[in-house]
Amino acid sequence: MPSHDGPGFHEHAVEVNRLENRADSLLRESLAAMFDEQPDPIEVIKWKEIYETLEASPTAARTWRT
């Protein structure tokens, strides 16, 4: 298990947080565009699930390592 006190840990944690926030923004933007542009509700549901699974991955990795 890596030390939380090691050199550079804070900088890495800040970068991970920034990337998670960006992933959240991209998810919201992608879902909004998809609901506006995709006429097939089945396709919307399928892609919504894929997007949400991908967005949850960084959070799951962060939770797993702590």
PDB file of N, H, CA, C and O in Angstrom:
ATOM      1  N   MET A   1       0.850  -1.177   0.000  1.00  0.00           N
ATOM      2  CA  MET A   1       0.000   0.000   0.000  1.00  0.00           C
ATOM      3  C   MET A   1       0.893   1.236   0.000  1.00  0.00           C
ATOM      4  O   MET A   1       1.756   1.353   0.869  1.00  0.00           O
ATOM      5  N   PRO A   2       0.716   2.172  -0.951  1.00  0.00           N
ATOM      6  CA  PRO A   2       1.560   3.357  -1.008  1.00  0.00           C
ATOM      7  C   PRO A   2       1.325   4.269   0.186  1.00  0.00           C
ATOM      8  O   PRO A   2       0.228   4.331   0.743  1.00  0.00           O
ATOM      9  N   SER A   3       2.379   4.969   0.560  1.00  0.00           N
ATOM     10  H   SER A   3       3.269   4.919   0.107  1.00  0.00           H
ATOM     11  CA  SER A   3       2.274   5.914   1.670  1.00  0.00           C
ATOM     12  C   SER A   3       1.547   7.172   1.212  1.00  0.00           C
ATOM     13  O   SER A   3       1.782   7.671   0.111  1.00  0.00           O
ATOM     14  N   HIS A   4       0.666   7.679   2.063  1.00  0.00           N
ATOM     15  H   HIS A   4       0.475   7.274   2.957  1.00  0.00           H
ATOM     16  CA  HIS A   4      -0.053   8.912   1.764  1.00  0.00           C
ATOM     17  C   HIS A   4       0.776  10.127   2.139  1.00  0.00           C
ATOM     18  O   HIS A   4       0.359  11.262   1.910  1.00  0.00           O
ATOM     19  N   ASP A   5       1.945   9.896   2.714  1.00  0.00           N
ATOM     20  H   ASP A   5       2.284   8.974   2.900  1.00  0.00           H
ATOM     21  CA  ASP A   5       2.797  11.000   3.139  1.00  0.00           C
ATOM     22  C   ASP A   5       3.995  11.203   2.214  1.00  0.00           C
ATOM     23  O   ASP A   5       4.795  12.115   2.427  1.00  0.00           O
ATOM     24  N   GLY A   6       4.120  10.373   1.207  1.00  0.00           N
ATOM     25  H   GLY A   6       3.470   9.632   1.035  1.00  0.00           H
ATOM     26  CA  GLY A   6       5.289  10.422   0.340  1.00  0.00           C
ATOM     27  C   GLY A   6       5.333  11.685  -0.498  1.00  0.00           C
ATOM     28  O   GLY A   6       4.342  12.403  -0.629  1.00  0.00           O
ATOM     29  N   PRO A   7       6.511  11.940  -1.064  1.00  0.00           N
ATOM     30  CA  PRO A   7       6.668  13.132  -1.903  1.00  0.00           C
ATOM     31  C   PRO A   7       5.762  13.058  -3.134  1.00  0.00           C
ATOM     32  O   PRO A   7       5.688  12.035  -3.815  1.00  0.00           O
ATOM     33  N   GLY A   8       5.098  14.140  -3.391  1.00  0.00           N
ATOM     34  H   GLY A   8       5.158  14.971  -2.838  1.00  0.00           H
ATOM     35  CA  GLY A   8       4.253  14.228  -4.575  1.00  0.00           C
ATOM     36  C   GLY A   8       2.855  13.678  -4.395  1.00  0.00           C
ATOM     37  O   GLY A   8       2.035  13.779  -5.307  1.00  0.00           O
ATOM     38  N   PHE A   9       2.561  13.095  -3.236  1.00  0.00           N
ATOM     39  H   PHE A   9       3.227  13.012  -2.495  1.00  0.00           H
ATOM     40  CA  PHE A   9       1.227  12.503  -3.056  1.00  0.00           C
ATOM     41  C   PHE A   9       0.132  13.545  -3.216  1.00  0.00           C
ATOM     42  O   PHE A   9      -0.856  13.314  -3.912  1.00  0.00           O
ATOM     43  N   HIS A  10       0.309  14.692  -2.571  1.00  0.00           N
ATOM     44  H   HIS A  10       1.112  14.879  -2.005  1.00  0.00           H
ATOM     45  CA  HIS A  10      -0.717  15.732  -2.635  1.00  0.00           C
ATOM     46  C   HIS A  10      -0.966  16.178  -4.079  1.00  0.00           C
ATOM     47  O   HIS A  10      -2.112  16.343  -4.495  1.00  0.00           O
ATOM     48  N   GLU A  11       0.102  16.368  -4.826  1.00  0.00           N
ATOM     49  H   GLU A  11       1.034  16.234  -4.488  1.00  0.00           H
ATOM     50  CA  GLU A  11      -0.037  16.801  -6.219  1.00  0.00           C
ATOM     51  C   GLU A  11      -0.793  15.763  -7.042  1.00  0.00           C
ATOM     52  O   GLU A  11      -1.622  16.110  -7.883  1.00  0.00           O
ATOM     53  N   HIS A  12      -0.501  14.495  -6.795  1.00  0.00           N
ATOM     54  H   HIS A  12       0.172  14.213  -6.112  1.00  0.00           H
ATOM     55  CA  HIS A  12      -1.207  13.432  -7.522  1.00  0.00           C
ATOM     56  C   HIS A  12      -2.680  13.383  -7.128  1.00  0.00           C
ATOM     57  O   HIS A  12      -3.551  13.201  -7.978  1.00  0.00           O
ATOM     58  N   ALA A  13      -2.952  13.546  -5.839  1.00  0.00           N
ATOM     59  H   ALA A  13      -2.244  13.694  -5.148  1.00  0.00           H
ATOM     60  CA  ALA A  13      -4.341  13.537  -5.375  1.00  0.00           C
ATOM     61  C   ALA A  13      -5.126  14.695  -5.985  1.00  0.00           C
ATOM     62  O   ALA A  13      -6.286  14.526  -6.360  1.00  0.00           O
ATOM     63  N   VAL A  14      -4.503  15.867  -6.086  1.00  0.00           N
ATOM     64  H   VAL A  14      -3.561  16.004  -5.781  1.00  0.00           H
ATOM     65  CA  VAL A  14      -5.157  17.025  -6.689  1.00  0.00           C
ATOM     66  C   VAL A  14      -5.449  16.759  -8.167  1.00  0.00           C
ATOM     67  O   VAL A  14      -6.520  17.107  -8.665  1.00  0.00           O
ATOM     68  N   GLU A  15      -4.499  16.145  -8.859  1.00  0.00           N
ATOM     69  H   GLU A  15      -3.629  15.863  -8.454  1.00  0.00           H
ATOM     70  CA  GLU A  15      -4.692  15.844 -10.283  1.00  0.00           C
ATOM     71  C   GLU A  15      -5.803  14.811 -10.479  1.00  0.00           C
ATOM     72  O   GLU A  15      -6.614  14.945 -11.396  1.00  0.00           O
ATOM     73  N   VAL A  16      -5.847  13.800  -9.642  1.00  0.00           N
ATOM     74  H   VAL A  16      -5.188  13.691  -8.898  1.00  0.00           H
ATOM     75  CA  VAL A  16      -6.910  12.794  -9.724  1.00  0.00           C
ATOM     76  C   VAL A  16      -8.264  13.471  -9.523  1.00  0.00           C
ATOM     77  O   VAL A  16      -9.215  13.194 -10.254  1.00  0.00           O
ATOM     78  N   ASN A  17      -8.347  14.344  -8.546  1.00  0.00           N
ATOM     79  H   ASN A  17      -7.575  14.568  -7.952  1.00  0.00           H
ATOM     80  CA  ASN A  17      -9.591  15.065  -8.287  1.00  0.00           C
ATOM     81  C   ASN A  17      -9.995  15.916  -9.494  1.00  0.00           C
ATOM     82  O   ASN A  17     -11.169  15.957  -9.861  1.00  0.00           O
ATOM     83  N   ARG A  18      -9.031  16.588 -10.103  1.00  0.00           N
ATOM     84  H   ARG A  18      -8.077  16.555  -9.805  1.00  0.00           H
ATOM     85  CA  ARG A  18      -9.311  17.408 -11.292  1.00  0.00           C
ATOM     86  C   ARG A  18      -9.854  16.537 -12.427  1.00  0.00           C
ATOM     87  O   ARG A  18     -10.819  16.900 -13.099  1.00  0.00           O
ATOM     88  N   LEU A  19      -9.219  15.391 -12.624  1.00  0.00           N
ATOM     89  H   LEU A  19      -8.435  15.096 -12.078  1.00  0.00           H
ATOM     90  CA  LEU A  19      -9.658  14.490 -13.693  1.00  0.00           C
ATOM     91  C   LEU A  19     -11.047  13.919 -13.410  1.00  0.00           C
ATOM     92  O   LEU A  19     -11.852  13.771 -14.329  1.00  0.00           O
ATOM     93  N   GLU A  20     -11.334  13.600 -12.156  1.00  0.00           N
ATOM     94  H   GLU A  20     -10.680  13.720 -11.409  1.00  0.00           H
ATOM     95  CA  GLU A  20     -12.675  13.120 -11.806  1.00  0.00           C
ATOM     96  C   GLU A  20     -13.725  14.193 -12.082  1.00  0.00           C
ATOM     97  O   GLU A  20     -14.804  13.896 -12.595  1.00  0.00           O
ATOM     98  N   ASN A  21     -13.406  15.434 -11.743  1.00  0.00           N
ATOM     99  H   ASN A  21     -12.529  15.676 -11.326  1.00  0.00           H
ATOM    100  CA  ASN A  21     -14.341  16.528 -12.019  1.00  0.00           C
ATOM    101  C   ASN A  21     -14.559  16.698 -13.511  1.00  0.00           C
ATOM    102  O   ASN A  21     -15.681  16.943 -13.953  1.00  0.00           O
ATOM    103  N   ARG A  22     -13.496  16.569 -14.285  1.00  0.00           N
ATOM    104  H   ARG A  22     -12.584  16.369 -13.926  1.00  0.00           H
ATOM    105  CA  ARG A  22     -13.620  16.679 -15.745  1.00  0.00           C
ATOM    106  C   ARG A  22     -14.471  15.541 -16.303  1.00  0.00           C
ATOM    107  O   ARG A  22     -15.280  15.747 -17.207  1.00  0.00           O
ATOM    108  N   ALA A  23     -14.282  14.337 -15.758  1.00  0.00           N
ATOM    109  H   ALA A  23     -13.624  14.170 -15.023  1.00  0.00           H
ATOM    110  CA  ALA A  23     -15.079  13.195 -16.198  1.00  0.00           C
ATOM    111  C   ALA A  23     -16.563  13.429 -15.898  1.00  0.00           C
ATOM    112  O   ALA A  23     -17.426  13.093 -16.709  1.00  0.00           O
ATOM    113  N   ASP A  24     -16.851  14.003 -14.732  1.00  0.00           N
ATOM    114  H   ASP A  24     -16.150  14.275 -14.073  1.00  0.00           H
ATOM    115  CA  ASP A  24     -18.244  14.325 -14.389  1.00  0.00           C
ATOM    116  C   ASP A  24     -18.836  15.322 -15.389  1.00  0.00           C
ATOM    117  O   ASP A  24     -19.972  15.164 -15.836  1.00  0.00           O
ATOM    118  N   SER A  25     -18.061  16.340 -15.729  1.00  0.00           N
ATOM    119  H   SER A  25     -17.138  16.468 -15.366  1.00  0.00           H
ATOM    120  CA  SER A  25     -18.535  17.340 -16.699  1.00  0.00           C
ATOM    121  C   SER A  25     -18.776  16.720 -18.065  1.00  0.00           C
ATOM    122  O   SER A  25     -19.790  16.991 -18.708  1.00  0.00           O
ATOM    123  N   LEU A  26     -17.846  15.892 -18.504  1.00  0.00           N
ATOM    124  H   LEU A  26     -17.022  15.672 -17.981  1.00  0.00           H
ATOM    125  CA  LEU A  26     -17.999  15.235 -19.804  1.00  0.00           C
ATOM    126  C   LEU A  26     -19.224  14.329 -19.827  1.00  0.00           C
ATOM    127  O   LEU A  26     -19.928  14.255 -20.834  1.00  0.00           O
ATOM    128  N   LEU A  27     -19.478  13.643 -18.721  1.00  0.00           N
ATOM    129  H   LEU A  27     -18.906  13.703 -17.902  1.00  0.00           H
ATOM    130  CA  LEU A  27     -20.665  12.794 -18.645  1.00  0.00           C
ATOM    131  C   LEU A  27     -21.926  13.626 -18.810  1.00  0.00           C
ATOM    132  O   LEU A  27     -22.799  13.285 -19.609  1.00  0.00           O
ATOM    133  N   ARG A  28     -22.024  14.711 -18.060  1.00  0.00           N
ATOM    134  H   ARG A  28     -21.315  14.988 -17.412  1.00  0.00           H
ATOM    135  CA  ARG A  28     -23.221  15.560 -18.159  1.00  0.00           C
ATOM    136  C   ARG A  28     -23.382  16.124 -19.565  1.00  0.00           C
ATOM    137  O   ARG A  28     -24.487  16.128 -20.107  1.00  0.00           O
ATOM    138  N   GLU A  29     -22.292  16.598 -20.159  1.00  0.00           N
ATOM    139  H   GLU A  29     -21.395  16.594 -19.718  1.00  0.00           H
ATOM    140  CA  GLU A  29     -22.354  17.164 -21.509  1.00  0.00           C
ATOM    141  C   GLU A  29     -22.759  16.101 -22.532  1.00  0.00           C
ATOM    142  O   GLU A  29     -23.576  16.360 -23.416  1.00  0.00           O
ATOM    143  N   SER A  30     -22.186  14.914 -22.407  1.00  0.00           N
ATOM    144  H   SER A  30     -21.522  14.703 -21.690  1.00  0.00           H
ATOM    145  CA  SER A  30     -22.481  13.830 -23.352  1.00  0.00           C
ATOM    146  C   SER A  30     -23.926  13.371 -23.238  1.00  0.00           C
ATOM    147  O   SER A  30     -24.595  13.140 -24.245  1.00  0.00           O
ATOM    148  N   LEU A  31     -24.402  13.241 -22.004  1.00  0.00           N
ATOM    149  H   LEU A  31     -23.858  13.429 -21.186  1.00  0.00           H
ATOM    150  CA  LEU A  31     -25.792  12.829 -21.825  1.00  0.00           C
ATOM    151  C   LEU A  31     -26.757  13.875 -22.362  1.00  0.00           C
ATOM    152  O   LEU A  31     -27.755  13.531 -22.996  1.00  0.00           O
ATOM    153  N   ALA A  32     -26.472  15.134 -22.116  1.00  0.00           N
ATOM    154  H   ALA A  32     -25.661  15.413 -21.601  1.00  0.00           H
ATOM    155  CA  ALA A  32     -27.342  16.201 -22.624  1.00  0.00           C
ATOM    156  C   ALA A  32     -27.387  16.172 -24.147  1.00  0.00           C
ATOM    157  O   ALA A  32     -28.461  16.278 -24.740  1.00  0.00           O
ATOM    158  N   ALA A  33     -26.223  16.028 -24.783  1.00  0.00           N
ATOM    159  H   ALA A  33     -25.351  15.941 -24.302  1.00  0.00           H
ATOM    160  CA  ALA A  33     -26.175  15.983 -26.247  1.00  0.00           C
ATOM    161  C   ALA A  33     -26.908  14.757 -26.773  1.00  0.00           C
ATOM    162  O   ALA A  33     -27.621  14.835 -27.774  1.00  0.00           O
ATOM    163  N   MET A  34     -26.732  13.635 -26.104  1.00  0.00           N
ATOM    164  H   MET A  34     -26.153  13.572 -25.292  1.00  0.00           H
ATOM    165  CA  MET A  34     -27.368  12.407 -26.558  1.00  0.00           C
ATOM    166  C   MET A  34     -28.893  12.520 -26.474  1.00  0.00           C
ATOM    167  O   MET A  34     -29.595  12.116 -27.401  1.00  0.00           O
ATOM    168  N   PHE A  35     -29.407  13.065 -25.373  1.00  0.00           N
ATOM    169  H   PHE A  35     -28.837  13.394 -24.620  1.00  0.00           H
ATOM    170  CA  PHE A  35     -30.856  13.221 -25.245  1.00  0.00           C
ATOM    171  C   PHE A  35     -31.403  14.189 -26.296  1.00  0.00           C
ATOM    172  O   PHE A  35     -32.537  14.033 -26.749  1.00  0.00           O
ATOM    173  N   ASP A  36     -30.610  15.180 -26.683  1.00  0.00           N
ATOM    174  H   ASP A  36     -29.689  15.306 -26.315  1.00  0.00           H
ATOM    175  CA  ASP A  36     -31.040  16.136 -27.702  1.00  0.00           C
ATOM    176  C   ASP A  36     -30.986  15.558 -29.112  1.00  0.00           C
ATOM    177  O   ASP A  36     -31.824  15.892 -29.949  1.00  0.00           O
ATOM    178  N   GLU A  37     -30.003  14.691 -29.384  1.00  0.00           N
ATOM    179  H   GLU A  37     -29.322  14.419 -28.703  1.00  0.00           H
ATOM    180  CA  GLU A  37     -29.711  14.284 -30.754  1.00  0.00           C
ATOM    181  C   GLU A  37     -30.137  12.870 -31.118  1.00  0.00           C
ATOM    182  O   GLU A  37     -30.309  12.585 -32.303  1.00  0.00           O
ATOM    183  N   GLN A  38     -30.313  11.978 -30.162  1.00  0.00           N
ATOM    184  H   GLN A  38     -30.173  12.210 -29.199  1.00  0.00           H
ATOM    185  CA  GLN A  38     -30.611  10.574 -30.455  1.00  0.00           C
ATOM    186  C   GLN A  38     -32.118  10.331 -30.392  1.00  0.00           C
ATOM    187  O   GLN A  38     -32.725  10.446 -29.327  1.00  0.00           O
ATOM    188  N   PRO A  39     -32.719   9.993 -31.534  1.00  0.00           N
ATOM    189  CA  PRO A  39     -34.168   9.776 -31.543  1.00  0.00           C
ATOM    190  C   PRO A  39     -34.594   8.413 -30.972  1.00  0.00           C
ATOM    191  O   PRO A  39     -35.753   8.250 -30.590  1.00  0.00           O
ATOM    192  N   ASP A  40     -33.689   7.446 -30.908  1.00  0.00           N
ATOM    193  H   ASP A  40     -32.748   7.579 -31.218  1.00  0.00           H
ATOM    194  CA  ASP A  40     -34.029   6.092 -30.463  1.00  0.00           C
ATOM    195  C   ASP A  40     -33.808   5.960 -28.948  1.00  0.00           C
ATOM    196  O   ASP A  40     -32.665   5.980 -28.491  1.00  0.00           O
ATOM    197  N   PRO A  41     -34.893   5.825 -28.166  1.00  0.00           N
ATOM    198  CA  PRO A  41     -34.741   5.754 -26.712  1.00  0.00           C
ATOM    199  C   PRO A  41     -33.937   4.541 -26.237  1.00  0.00           C
ATOM    200  O   PRO A  41     -33.289   4.614 -25.193  1.00  0.00           O
ATOM    201  N   ILE A  42     -33.962   3.448 -26.966  1.00  0.00           N
ATOM    202  H   ILE A  42     -34.488   3.389 -27.814  1.00  0.00           H
ATOM    203  CA  ILE A  42     -33.175   2.267 -26.585  1.00  0.00           C
ATOM    204  C   ILE A  42     -31.679   2.583 -26.680  1.00  0.00           C
ATOM    205  O   ILE A  42     -30.904   2.196 -25.806  1.00  0.00           O
ATOM    206  N   GLU A  43     -31.284   3.277 -27.730  1.00  0.00           N
ATOM    207  H   GLU A  43     -31.914   3.591 -28.440  1.00  0.00           H
ATOM    208  CA  GLU A  43     -29.881   3.683 -27.869  1.00  0.00           C
ATOM    209  C   GLU A  43     -29.469   4.628 -26.738  1.00  0.00           C
ATOM    210  O   GLU A  43     -28.360   4.536 -26.210  1.00  0.00           O
ATOM    211  N   VAL A  44     -30.368   5.529 -26.378  1.00  0.00           N
ATOM    212  H   VAL A  44     -31.269   5.604 -26.806  1.00  0.00           H
ATOM    213  CA  VAL A  44     -30.084   6.462 -25.278  1.00  0.00           C
ATOM    214  C   VAL A  44     -29.834   5.682 -23.992  1.00  0.00           C
ATOM    215  O   VAL A  44     -28.872   5.954 -23.275  1.00  0.00           O
ATOM    216  N   ILE A  45     -30.689   4.723 -23.704  1.00  0.00           N
ATOM    217  H   ILE A  45     -31.471   4.502 -24.287  1.00  0.00           H
ATOM    218  CA  ILE A  45     -30.546   3.929 -22.475  1.00  0.00           C
ATOM    219  C   ILE A  45     -29.235   3.145 -22.493  1.00  0.00           C
ATOM    220  O   ILE A  45     -28.522   3.119 -21.490  1.00  0.00           O
ATOM    221  N   LYS A  46     -28.909   2.511 -23.610  1.00  0.00           N
ATOM    222  H   LYS A  46     -29.488   2.533 -24.425  1.00  0.00           H
ATOM    223  CA  LYS A  46     -27.671   1.731 -23.698  1.00  0.00           C
ATOM    224  C   LYS A  46     -26.443   2.613 -23.467  1.00  0.00           C
ATOM    225  O   LYS A  46     -25.576   2.276 -22.661  1.00  0.00           O
ATOM    226  N   TRP A  47     -26.373   3.733 -24.172  1.00  0.00           N
ATOM    227  H   TRP A  47     -27.077   4.006 -24.828  1.00  0.00           H
ATOM    228  CA  TRP A  47     -25.202   4.605 -24.046  1.00  0.00           C
ATOM    229  C   TRP A  47     -25.145   5.295 -22.695  1.00  0.00           C
ATOM    230  O   TRP A  47     -24.058   5.555 -22.179  1.00  0.00           O
ATOM    231  N   LYS A  48     -26.288   5.593 -22.122  1.00  0.00           N
ATOM    232  H   LYS A  48     -27.171   5.382 -22.542  1.00  0.00           H
ATOM    233  CA  LYS A  48     -26.312   6.186 -20.780  1.00  0.00           C
ATOM    234  C   LYS A  48     -25.665   5.232 -19.784  1.00  0.00           C
ATOM    235  O   LYS A  48     -24.874   5.662 -18.944  1.00  0.00           O
ATOM    236  N   GLU A  49     -25.987   3.952 -19.864  1.00  0.00           N
ATOM    237  H   GLU A  49     -26.630   3.602 -20.546  1.00  0.00           H
ATOM    238  CA  GLU A  49     -25.385   2.951 -18.977  1.00  0.00           C
ATOM    239  C   GLU A  49     -23.880   2.850 -19.188  1.00  0.00           C
ATOM    240  O   GLU A  49     -23.117   2.764 -18.226  1.00  0.00           O
ATOM    241  N   ILE A  50     -23.458   2.860 -20.441  1.00  0.00           N
ATOM    242  H   ILE A  50     -24.078   2.930 -21.223  1.00  0.00           H
ATOM    243  CA  ILE A  50     -22.022   2.791 -20.747  1.00  0.00           C
ATOM    244  C   ILE A  50     -21.307   4.013 -20.182  1.00  0.00           C
ATOM    245  O   ILE A  50     -20.279   3.876 -19.519  1.00  0.00           O
ATOM    246  N   TYR A  51     -21.836   5.197 -20.433  1.00  0.00           N
ATOM    247  H   TYR A  51     -22.672   5.309 -20.971  1.00  0.00           H
ATOM    248  CA  TYR A  51     -21.217   6.425 -19.932  1.00  0.00           C
ATOM    249  C   TYR A  51     -21.126   6.432 -18.415  1.00  0.00           C
ATOM    250  O   TYR A  51     -20.095   6.801 -17.853  1.00  0.00           O
ATOM    251  N   GLU A  52     -22.202   6.025 -17.749  1.00  0.00           N
ATOM    252  H   GLU A  52     -23.040   5.726 -18.205  1.00  0.00           H
ATOM    253  CA  GLU A  52     -22.211   6.047 -16.290  1.00  0.00           C
ATOM    254  C   GLU A  52     -21.235   5.020 -15.711  1.00  0.00           C
ATOM    255  O   GLU A  52     -20.619   5.273 -14.675  1.00  0.00           O
ATOM    256  N   THR A  53     -21.089   3.876 -16.361  1.00  0.00           N
ATOM    257  H   THR A  53     -21.589   3.671 -17.203  1.00  0.00           H
ATOM    258  CA  THR A  53     -20.122   2.876 -15.914  1.00  0.00           C
ATOM    259  C   THR A  53     -18.702   3.410 -16.064  1.00  0.00           C
ATOM    260  O   THR A  53     -17.876   3.253 -15.165  1.00  0.00           O
ATOM    261  N   LEU A  54     -18.423   4.034 -17.191  1.00  0.00           N
ATOM    262  H   LEU A  54     -19.094   4.161 -17.922  1.00  0.00           H
ATOM    263  CA  LEU A  54     -17.085   4.600 -17.400  1.00  0.00           C
ATOM    264  C   LEU A  54     -16.797   5.724 -16.409  1.00  0.00           C
ATOM    265  O   LEU A  54     -15.680   5.832 -15.905  1.00  0.00           O
ATOM    266  N   GLU A  55     -17.777   6.546 -16.131  1.00  0.00           N
ATOM    267  H   GLU A  55     -18.686   6.458 -16.540  1.00  0.00           H
ATOM    268  CA  GLU A  55     -17.578   7.661 -15.214  1.00  0.00           C
ATOM    269  C   GLU A  55     -17.326   7.161 -13.794  1.00  0.00           C
ATOM    270  O   GLU A  55     -16.595   7.804 -13.040  1.00  0.00           O
ATOM    271  N   ALA A  56     -17.910   6.039 -13.418  1.00  0.00           N
ATOM    272  H   ALA A  56     -18.503   5.517 -14.031  1.00  0.00           H
ATOM    273  CA  ALA A  56     -17.752   5.504 -12.065  1.00  0.00           C
ATOM    274  C   ALA A  56     -16.389   4.847 -11.858  1.00  0.00           C
ATOM    275  O   ALA A  56     -15.977   4.651 -10.714  1.00  0.00           O
ATOM    276  N   SER A  57     -15.690   4.508 -12.915  1.00  0.00           N
ATOM    277  H   SER A  57     -16.025   4.667 -13.844  1.00  0.00           H
ATOM    278  CA  SER A  57     -14.424   3.788 -12.793  1.00  0.00           C
ATOM    279  C   SER A  57     -13.366   4.524 -11.975  1.00  0.00           C
ATOM    280  O   SER A  57     -12.771   3.903 -11.094  1.00  0.00           O
ATOM    281  N   PRO A  58     -13.095   5.804 -12.211  1.00  0.00           N
ATOM    282  CA  PRO A  58     -12.076   6.477 -11.390  1.00  0.00           C
ATOM    283  C   PRO A  58     -12.455   6.529  -9.910  1.00  0.00           C
ATOM    284  O   PRO A  58     -11.590   6.386  -9.046  1.00  0.00           O
ATOM    285  N   THR A  59     -13.720   6.728  -9.616  1.00  0.00           N
ATOM    286  H   THR A  59     -14.423   6.843 -10.317  1.00  0.00           H
ATOM    287  CA  THR A  59     -14.170   6.758  -8.229  1.00  0.00           C
ATOM    288  C   THR A  59     -13.976   5.392  -7.582  1.00  0.00           C
ATOM    289  O   THR A  59     -13.530   5.304  -6.438  1.00  0.00           O
ATOM    290  N   ALA A  60     -14.304   4.339  -8.299  1.00  0.00           N
ATOM    291  H   ALA A  60     -14.666   4.410  -9.228  1.00  0.00           H
ATOM    292  CA  ALA A  60     -14.130   2.987  -7.771  1.00  0.00           C
ATOM    293  C   ALA A  60     -12.653   2.695  -7.514  1.00  0.00           C
ATOM    294  O   ALA A  60     -12.307   2.084  -6.503  1.00  0.00           O
ATOM    295  N   ALA A  61     -11.794   3.124  -8.412  1.00  0.00           N
ATOM    296  H   ALA A  61     -12.075   3.621  -9.234  1.00  0.00           H
ATOM    297  CA  ALA A  61     -10.356   2.901  -8.233  1.00  0.00           C
ATOM    298  C   ALA A  61      -9.845   3.661  -7.015  1.00  0.00           C
ATOM    299  O   ALA A  61      -9.030   3.139  -6.254  1.00  0.00           O
ATOM    300  N   ARG A  62     -10.314   4.877  -6.829  1.00  0.00           N
ATOM    301  H   ARG A  62     -10.976   5.301  -7.448  1.00  0.00           H
ATOM    302  CA  ARG A  62      -9.876   5.687  -5.677  1.00  0.00           C
ATOM    303  C   ARG A  62     -10.350   5.036  -4.381  1.00  0.00           C
ATOM    304  O   ARG A  62      -9.598   4.973  -3.409  1.00  0.00           O
ATOM    305  N   THR A  63     -11.582   4.554  -4.360  1.00  0.00           N
ATOM    306  H   THR A  63     -12.193   4.605  -5.150  1.00  0.00           H
ATOM    307  CA  THR A  63     -12.146   3.919  -3.166  1.00  0.00           C
ATOM    308  C   THR A  63     -11.418   2.623  -2.869  1.00  0.00           C
ATOM    309  O   THR A  63     -11.163   2.311  -1.706  1.00  0.00           O
ATOM    310  N   TRP A  64     -11.080   1.866  -3.895  1.00  0.00           N
ATOM    311  H   TRP A  64     -11.288   2.120  -4.839  1.00  0.00           H
ATOM    312  CA  TRP A  64     -10.420   0.576  -3.728  1.00  0.00           C
ATOM    313  C   TRP A  64      -9.043   0.729  -3.120  1.00  0.00           C
ATOM    314  O   TRP A  64      -8.643  -0.086  -2.289  1.00  0.00           O
ATOM    315  N   ARG A  65      -8.303   1.762  -3.517  1.00  0.00           N
ATOM    316  H   ARG A  65      -8.628   2.425  -4.192  1.00  0.00           H
ATOM    317  CA  ARG A  65      -6.913   1.896  -3.065  1.00  0.00           C
ATOM    318  C   ARG A  65      -6.794   2.464  -1.665  1.00  0.00           C
ATOM    319  O   ARG A  65      -5.713   2.399  -1.080  1.00  0.00           O
ATOM    320  N   THR A  66      -7.862   3.022  -1.098  1.00  0.00           N
ATOM    321  H   THR A  66      -8.740   3.075  -1.573  1.00  0.00           H
ATOM    322  CA  THR A  66      -7.748   3.595   0.243  1.00  0.00           C
ATOM    323  C   THR A  66      -7.999   2.578   1.316  1.00  0.00           C
ATOM    324  O   THR A  66      -7.940   2.904   2.502  1.00  0.00           O
TER     325      THR A  66
END
